């Protein structure tokens, strides 16, 4: 909230802006690795139903989540790579980066929430089947259970990574504030 107030209320001018060192370089590097892991996990889970010849209509909606998760992870990898490459920036640039990172973390949590909803719907339909439709849908096959648990694991990883993004956003804002206090003490 403080960052939003700063961006909107601070007038421009008044001398050169001090450059601030990237306070979350190592954290962003970890987020890049986590998003690469998420991308590959989502891609493998996305490909499994077609490679494994899975035919369970109730589970196939989860494929949409896996595709969306792959796209989101790829985009986040690019964003955090660009953020990692930026060593120095002004207070306003880092405040914007902090807000964007928090917004992306919230969007990431919403995507993971959508995956949870799809998983709950598919698990309810898998457990409510009677014996004659169970044969028709092949939802009791080991492939269906493997895909179900792979999707559940993917969602868990996605939630952890989204929470990590939110934490990095907070650490970024605090790191900028700490460096500004040091600059003010020097001047």
N, C-alpha and C positions, 0 to 999 in steps of 0.2 A: 504494500500500500504506500509505503514511504517513497518507493521508486517512482510510482505513478505520479505522486504529488510533486516530486522533484522534476520529472520530465515536463509536466504541464505548467509549473509555476516559475521555473527559473528563467529569468530574462537572459538573452544572449548578450555577449559583449563583456567588457570588464577585464580584458587582458587575455593572454594565451591560456588555453586550458592545459592543466598538467596531464602528462601522459601517465597512465597507470598500467603496470605490468599485469598480464593475464593471471588472475589469482586462482584459476581452476584448471591449469594446464594438465596436470596428472589425472584429475577427475574426469576431464573431457576425454582423455586418451582411454580411460577405462570404459567410459560410455560408448566410445567408438567400437571397442572390442565387444562389448555386450550387445550392441546393435548388429554387429556382423554375425555374432552367434545367433541372435534372434532371427536375422534374415535367413541364414542357412537352415535353422530348425523349422521355420515357417515354410520355406521352399520344399524341404524334404516332406513335411507333413502334407503340403499341398499336392505334391506329385504322387504320394502313396496310393490314394484311391484308384487312380488310373493305371498305375504300374501293377498294383496288387489286385486289380480287377474286382474292386469292392462295389457291390451293388446293395446299398442299404439307403433308401431314399431319405430316411430320417436323419442319417448322419451326413449326407451330402451337402446340407446347408452349411456345415462347418467348413467346407472347402472354401466358401466365400470369405469366411473369417481368415483362413490361412493365407489366401491371396492378398487380402487387405493388410494383414500383418506383415507380409513380405514387402509390400509397397511402402508402408509406413516405416519399417525398419531401414529400408534402403534410403529413403528421404532423410531420416534422422541421422544416418551415418554420414551423408553428405553435409548436412547442417553442422554436425559436431566436428567434422573434419575441417570445415571452414573456420569454425570458432577456435579450434586448436591451432590453426596456422596463424591466427592473429595474436601476436605477442604483446603489442602495446595498443592502447586505445584511450580515448577520453572518458570522462565520467559518464557522459551521456551515451556513448557507444556501449559501455559495459552495462549501463542501466537498461538500455534497449535489449541487449543480449540476454540479460536476466529475465526480463518480461517475456521475450520470445521463448526462452527455454521453459519457463513456467507454463506458458500457453500450450506449448508442444507436449509438455508432461500431462496437462489436463486432457488434451486431445488423445494422447496415448492411453490414458486411463479410461476414457469414454470408449475407445476402440476395444480395449480389453473387457470392458463391461458388456459390450455387444457380444463378444465371444463367449462370455459367461452365460448370457441369456440364451444364445444358440445351443450351448452345451447342455444347459438345464432342460431346454425343450427337447433336445434329442435324447437325453437320458430318460426323461419321463416317457417318451414314446417307445424307447427300447424296453423299458421295464413293464409297460402296460400291454405288451403284445400277448395275444393268446396263441395257442399252439398252431392253429392252421395258418395264420398270417405270418408267423415266425418263419415257416418254411418258404413262403413266397418272397419275403424281403431279405432273407439271408443276413439278418441283423444279429444273429446269435453266433455267427462265424468268428473265428479267432481274429480275422482281419478287421472285422468291425470293432472288436474290443481293443485291438492294438491301435487303430485309428482314433478311437474314443479317448484312450489314455494318452496318446501322443498329443491330441488337441488340448486335453486338460493340462498336460505338462507345459505346452506352448503358452497357454493362457497364464499359468503361474509365472513363467519366465517373463512374460510381457508385463504383468503387474509389478513384479520386482524391478524391472528396468524403468518403468514409468515412475515409480516412487523414487528411484535413484536420480532420475532427471529432475524431479522436483527438489530433491535435497541439493543437487549441484546448483540449481538456480538460487537457492537460499544462500549457499556457501559463496557463490559469485557475488551476490549483493553485499554480504558481510565482508568479503575480501576487499571489495572496492571501498567500502566505508572505512575499513582499517587503514588502507593505504592513504586515503584522503586525510584521515586524522594525523598520520605520520607527516604528511606534507604540510599540514597546517602547523604542526609543532615546530617543524624546521623553519618555516617562514615566520 
